[in-house]
Amino acid sequence: MLRIYNTLTDTKQEFVPMRPGKVGMYACGVTVYDHSHIGHARGAVVFDMVRRYLAYKGWKVTYVRNFTDVDDKIINRANAEGVSCDEIAARYIEAYQKDMEALGVDRADIEPKATEHIPEILELIRLLVDKGAAYESGGDVLFSVERFEGYGKLSRRKLDELIAGARVEIDEKKKNPLDFVLWKASKPGEPAWDSPWGPGRPGWHIECSAMNRAHLGETIDIHCGGKDLIFPHHENEIAQSEAATGKPFVHYWLHNGFVNINQEKMSKSLGNFFTIKEVLEKFHPESVRLFLLSTHYRSPIDFSDQNLKDAERARRRVYTLLYEVDRRLSKAAESAASQEAAGYPAVSLQVQEMVPRFEEVMDDDFNTARALGGLFEVVRALNGFLKNIGLNMNQEIGSVLKGFRENIRVIGSVLGLFQGRPEEVLKGAGGMETLDLEEVQAMIFRRTEARKQKDWAEADRIRKELAEKGVLLKDLPDGTLDWEWDR
């Protein structure tokens, strides 16, 4: 049973979609005036994972992720460069799609643009005006928050407290300082569309409600976005959508936590951001994706070069084991390996339970942190098992290795990880093409044998030789050995 934390109710709830077997899911996309930063990448990767897991559970998901392609920032960028807003939007939509492709984020089923939905936006605004929930003022159309009784229910803020705490700005068009723009009268030189209230363009909040309504209906299953969107953006979406239709807008609200730098939220407004493009120039995209999924999606995550390096090492650790598994399976040599003495039952059980345990933690609000933690426990156990049994191989061991390979395929397909060919991944990790991985395994085996014979000088010599090749050995407290590439 899948349970999802719903921001609206502040509880975990069993996920039950409106239509059996089908899920409608919407994620707020980016405003395309510049390259997207790593904070945007987190939301994209997280909700790509959510979509994949829902599909894995058997639901047919219709995923909508929009582009805001008309906005003050886009207009300002276009004016500064002396080009059209369409050119700016097209440039950064293309850049975003390239970033997402690199990160393994699948395209949404529908990727609407605000400018392609002006008729739907105007229809929704007209409906709000007719119901008395919105009013025209000086060419603008504004939503009247006092006309929606439930305003503040997503962010759990009270209307009177919001009004009292509002920064009162001189805006003669507003009846209430919290009222927000649905239709904005155009200024000379700005993009504009005809409307019953004069030429203008849509406000930011109304576009998402209109595109949800157009592609998923008046009530949808899941709406996603960053925590910074809870108020006012998503609060305003609820108000205008439910005021227009009289129906619940969204059943489950999912919000991902911030990416922090020095305990402070990463954002363009603060100037403490790194673009996805910049990060991918330093780190492999799969390592970035692994890093972004290594913390529960609702929790903040600390961005640093060290954390990305740790993710890269963890990624290589999995591929190194996969390489060894494939190598042993391809040789299919068998010997009379003792199952009991080698620790076969324990590691066999761990491998058998990989997918059930993965599903158990993922069913608990998509807990990728625990899912990856469980996976790396198995990686460590299987590494130790293989290194302890040396070159021994039999049918039972082969079955364990095949099971691990298949389980990694299944789990990785949901997380968007570990789907590459191990030999290609390791050769591309810097310096790998000059190193024979089978030779490394043989050297490690010789060192293990030297230690068993208490030939410490030979063991140290092999350790140093491996270190020169970029292979770091780790003798673990339980007597087993682990190793990794330091490249």
PyMOL commands that set and color helices and strands:
alter all, ss='L'
color gray80, all
select helices_A, chain A and resi 38-56+72-81+85-102+114-130+145-147+159-165+204-215+227-245+276-280+285-293+305-331+344-352+354-362+368-389+395-415+422-427+432-434+437-452+456-468
alter helices_A, ss='H'
color red, helices_A
select strands_A, chain A and resi 3-6+11-14+22-27+60-65+134-137+140-143+180-185+200-202+220-226+250-256+259-261+264-265+301-302+471-475+481-485
alter strands_A, ss='S'
color yellow, strands_A
deselect
rebuild
show_as cartoon
